[in-house]
Amino acid sequence: MRPWLLLAAALLPGAAAAGHDVSLGVTAVTLTNGGVYNVTAPRLGLEAAYSYELGSWRLGGGLRWAPSGRGNLPVEVYARALLSTKLGRWQPAVGPELGVSGLPVIISPVGGFPDDLSRQQAMQLGPAYVAVHAAPLRFAFQRFTVSALEVQWGTALNQPGSTLRLQFGLVHLGVTL
């Protein structure tokens, strides 16, 4: 038998007792850089996430893939710390998220702006972002979780306020390992 398989078999009971969660979901991201004239259409994407329950905190991270639209690598990688509570089956959560995004924030301007405005803005923005994530409709059914209409609001780290990201987690299905 392979050593990694033995290690996985030995660690799996510990992981089950420790509150490790994995989830998959569908999300929609809207980005803007400079007001209502420069808003992207919502980009649908898939999200895979992991979290570890530590008291009232859910620590974890994940990966988002939004293939529609422009962008060299339409992927985001993030880490988050959510404060949650348990009220029967309802388990809402809220907290900060820190990530790196490959989704394009720079959109060609419309309405008489200079042609090189996008290039000038792109030189000033970085891929790192910070956001507040809220999952008000999160429910647990034994080992399974269902979350709908999650909301995230954030901005670029190097120039806060220069861009706005608004994300809606349409539905997430998870399981405790």
C-alpha positions as CSV (number, residue, x, y, z in Angstrom):
1,M,0.0,0.0,0.0
2,R,1.2,3.5,-0.8
3,P,2.5,5.6,2.1
4,W,0.3,8.6,1.3
5,L,-2.8,6.4,1.4
6,L,-1.8,5.1,4.8
7,L,-1.2,8.6,6.0
8,A,-4.6,9.7,4.7
9,A,-6.4,6.8,6.3
10,A,-4.7,7.6,9.6
11,L,-5.5,11.4,9.5
12,L,-9.1,11.1,8.2
13,P,-10.7,10.3,11.6
14,G,-8.8,13.3,13.1
15,A,-10.0,15.5,10.3
16,A,-13.6,14.4,10.8
17,A,-13.5,15.3,14.5
18,A,-11.8,18.7,13.9
19,G,-14.5,20.4,11.8
20,H,-12.8,20.6,8.4
21,D,-15.3,21.8,5.8
22,V,-15.1,21.8,2.0
23,S,-17.7,23.4,-0.3
24,L,-18.4,24.1,-3.9
25,G,-20.5,27.0,-5.2
26,V,-21.6,29.3,-8.0
27,T,-20.7,33.0,-7.7
28,A,-21.2,36.2,-9.6
29,V,-18.5,39.0,-9.5
30,T,-19.0,42.6,-10.6
31,L,-16.0,45.0,-10.8
32,T,-15.7,48.7,-11.4
33,N,-12.9,51.2,-11.6
34,G,-14.1,54.7,-11.5
35,G,-17.9,55.0,-11.1
36,V,-21.0,53.8,-12.7
37,Y,-19.7,54.4,-16.3
38,N,-17.1,51.7,-15.9
39,V,-18.9,48.6,-14.5
40,T,-18.3,45.1,-15.7
41,A,-21.2,42.8,-16.4
42,P,-21.5,40.1,-13.7
43,R,-19.1,37.3,-14.3
44,L,-20.4,33.9,-13.3
45,G,-17.9,31.5,-11.8
46,L,-17.2,28.5,-9.7
47,E,-15.8,28.5,-6.2
48,A,-14.1,25.8,-4.2
49,A,-13.5,26.6,-0.5
50,Y,-12.0,25.0,2.6
51,S,-12.6,26.1,6.2
52,Y,-11.6,24.9,9.6
53,E,-13.9,25.6,12.6
54,L,-12.0,27.1,15.6
55,G,-14.5,28.0,18.3
56,S,-16.7,30.7,16.8
57,W,-14.3,31.4,13.9
58,R,-14.2,29.7,10.5
59,L,-10.6,30.0,9.1
60,G,-10.0,29.0,5.5
61,G,-9.5,29.9,1.9
62,G,-10.4,29.0,-1.6
63,L,-10.2,29.4,-5.3
64,R,-12.6,31.1,-7.7
65,W,-12.7,30.6,-11.4
66,A,-14.7,33.0,-13.6
67,P,-14.0,32.0,-17.2
68,S,-16.3,34.4,-19.0
69,G,-15.1,37.8,-20.2
70,R,-11.5,39.1,-20.5
71,G,-8.5,38.3,-18.4
72,N,-5.2,36.4,-18.8
73,L,-5.9,34.1,-15.8
74,P,-9.5,34.5,-14.6
75,V,-8.7,33.0,-11.2
76,E,-8.8,34.3,-7.6
77,V,-7.1,32.8,-4.6
78,Y,-8.2,34.0,-1.1
79,A,-8.0,33.5,2.6
80,R,-10.7,34.5,5.0
81,A,-11.6,34.5,8.7
82,L,-15.4,34.4,9.4
83,L,-17.0,34.9,12.8
84,S,-20.1,32.7,13.0
85,T,-22.8,31.7,15.4
86,K,-25.1,28.7,15.6
87,L,-28.8,29.3,16.1
88,G,-30.3,25.8,15.5
89,R,-29.7,25.0,11.8
90,W,-29.0,28.7,11.0
91,Q,-25.2,29.5,11.0
92,P,-24.6,33.0,9.6
93,A,-21.1,34.2,9.2
94,V,-19.2,37.5,8.5
95,G,-15.6,38.5,8.3
96,P,-12.6,39.8,6.3
97,E,-11.3,38.2,3.1
98,L,-7.8,38.8,1.6
99,G,-7.1,37.7,-1.9
100,V,-5.2,37.9,-5.2
101,S,-7.3,38.3,-8.3
102,G,-6.6,37.7,-12.0
103,L,-9.9,39.1,-13.0
104,P,-9.5,42.3,-15.0
105,V,-10.6,45.5,-13.2
106,I,-9.6,47.8,-16.0
107,I,-12.3,48.4,-18.5
108,S,-12.1,50.5,-21.7
109,P,-13.7,53.9,-20.8
110,V,-16.7,55.3,-22.6
111,G,-18.0,58.8,-22.9
112,G,-15.1,60.8,-24.2
113,F,-12.3,59.8,-21.9
114,P,-8.7,59.5,-23.2
115,D,-7.8,56.3,-25.0
116,D,-4.8,55.6,-22.7
117,L,-6.9,56.0,-19.5
118,S,-7.1,52.2,-19.1
119,R,-3.3,51.8,-19.4
120,Q,-2.7,54.6,-16.8
121,Q,-5.1,53.1,-14.4
122,A,-3.7,49.6,-14.9
123,M,-0.2,50.8,-13.9
124,Q,-1.6,52.0,-10.5
125,L,-3.6,48.9,-9.5
126,G,-2.4,45.7,-8.1
127,P,-4.0,42.2,-8.0
128,A,-4.4,42.1,-4.2
129,Y,-7.7,42.9,-2.6
130,V,-9.4,43.1,0.8
131,A,-13.1,42.6,1.3
132,V,-15.9,42.0,3.9
133,H,-17.7,38.7,3.3
134,A,-21.1,37.9,4.7
135,A,-23.1,34.7,4.6
136,P,-26.4,35.5,6.2
137,L,-28.3,32.6,4.8
138,R,-26.1,29.7,5.8
139,F,-27.7,26.5,7.2
140,A,-26.3,23.2,8.5
141,F,-28.0,19.9,8.2
142,Q,-25.9,17.3,10.1
143,R,-22.7,17.1,8.0
144,F,-23.9,19.2,5.1
145,T,-24.2,23.0,4.7
146,V,-26.2,25.1,2.3
147,S,-25.5,28.8,1.8
148,A,-27.3,31.2,-0.5
149,L,-27.0,34.9,-1.4
150,E,-23.7,35.5,0.2
151,V,-22.4,39.1,-0.3
152,Q,-18.9,40.4,-0.5
153,W,-17.8,44.0,-0.9
154,G,-14.1,45.0,-1.3
155,T,-11.4,47.1,-2.9
156,A,-7.8,46.9,-4.1
157,L,-5.2,46.9,-1.4
158,N,-2.6,49.2,-2.9
159,Q,-5.1,52.0,-3.6
160,P,-8.2,51.5,-1.4
161,G,-11.3,53.0,-3.0
162,S,-9.8,53.0,-6.5
163,T,-11.8,49.9,-7.5
164,L,-14.9,48.3,-6.1
165,R,-15.7,44.6,-6.2
166,L,-19.1,43.3,-5.5
167,Q,-19.7,39.6,-5.4
168,F,-22.7,37.5,-4.8
169,G,-22.4,33.9,-3.8
170,L,-25.5,32.5,-5.4
171,V,-25.4,29.0,-3.8
172,H,-22.7,26.9,-1.9
173,L,-23.0,23.3,-0.9
174,G,-20.6,21.9,1.6
175,V,-19.7,18.9,3.7
176,T,-17.9,18.4,7.0
177,L,-15.1,15.8,6.5
